Amino acid sequence: MNFGKWIVVAFVLFTVFIATLVTVCVRQDISLVRPDYYQEELVHQRKMTLIQNARTLETLPVISVTDNVLKVSFPDFDKMDKGEIQLLRPSDVNLDRKFALRAGEKEQQFSLGTWSKGLYRASMQWTMEGKEFYYERIIVL
């Protein structure tokens, strides 16, 4: 029997398979959590300090989702100078959203409308009495 021909065919098929696999892998869109992911990691220590500042508060913000409405409750909103809440979608950076927080209201609501269902990371950063704070929570729509 002539096995030489089948060995050559097997090598050619294997080469075509590997070339196809490499082509498919190279064309995949690899979306990081943020476009500036590496720069964000460099300021990680500052973020940890802000989280520690938030842990010293008597009450933490409450972030919840009900009927496609994001609700943020915080009794110290009247002491807040400025703040924002971000909803980050780990699987798709195009679905990230940012909302400005208003001082004075105990509960704030933001309509989520027709957002894609899935896991989001809600991160709230605010300044109160000259000190910065950061709070983070995982929510699922």
N, C-alpha and C positions, 0 to 999 in steps of 0.2 A: 504494500500500500504506500501511497505517496502522501506522507504527513507534512512535508515541507510546504506544500501549497496552503494547507489549513493553518499552519503556524503563522504564515505571512498574513493570511486573512484575519486571524485573531489579533495580531499586532495592529493591523490597519484599523479594525473595528474599535480596539481599545484606544488608539490614538484619536479617532473621531469622537469617541465618548468623552475622553478627557478634554478635548478642545471645546466640545459643546458645553460641558460642565463649567469650564473656566469662563466662557463667554457669558453664560447665564449669571454666574456669580459676579462678574465685573459690572454687569448692567443693573444690578440690584441697587435701589436707593437706600442707603443707610442713613437714617435720620437720627441724629443725636437728640437728646432732650432739648437742647438749645443750640443755636448756631455758634454761640460763643462759649461753648461748654468748657473748654480748657481755661479760658480767662475766668470763668465763674468759679472753677475749682481753686484758683489762686487766692480768692478772697474767702475761702472756706472758714478760716479762723475768725474773721469779722462776723460772719453769719452765726457761728457758734456763740460769740459774745452776745449778739442780739437775742438769740434763743434763751440764753441764760438770763438776760434782762427780763424777758417775758415770764420766765419761771418765778421771778421774784414778786410778780403782781399777785394781788389777792384773788382776782378773778380773771380767767383767760377768756378770749373771745369764743363764741359758739358759732361754728359754721355748719350749716345744714342745707339740704336740698329737699324741697317739697313741691310737687306739681310743676316742675321745670322752672322753679324760682329759687335762686340762691339767697339764703337768709344769713345775715351776719348780725349777731347780737353781742353787744359789749357794753356794760354799764359805764365804762369810762370814756365813751365817745365824746362826751362834752369836754374832757380834758385834752383830747387829741388835737395836735397842731395840723398834721397832714397825714395821709395814709393811702394805701392802695391794696387791692387784693388781686392776685393773679391766679388764673386757672390754667395749669399746664397739663397738656395731654402728652404723656411719655411716648406714645406710639406714633403721634403725628404733630409735628411742630406747627403746622398750619392751623390747628384748632386751638392754639393758645389764645387766651383773652386776658385783658387787664381792665379793672374797674377802679375809679377813684372813690375813696371813702369821704363822706361828709361829716364834719364835726357837729356835735349837738344832738343827733338822733340816737336813741338807744338801740334801735333795730333798723337795719338797712336791707333792702331787697333789690335784687337784680334779676331781670327776666333772662332766662336761658333760651327761650324760644325753641327753635328747631335744631338744637345742638345734637351732635352725634352721641349716641349712648356709649358709655364705657368708663374707664377709670381716669380720674383727673387728680392732680395735686393742687390743692388750694393753699396758697401761701399769702399771708397777710403781713405787711410791713408798715409800721407807723411810727410817728414821732410824738412823744407826749412829754411835756414839761422839759424839753431840751434833751431827752434821752430817746434812743431808738430801740424798737422792739421788733421781733419777728416770731410769727406763729405759723405752723404748717399742719395741714390735715389732709388725709386721703378721702376723696368722695367718689361715689359711683353714681352716674346718671342712669 
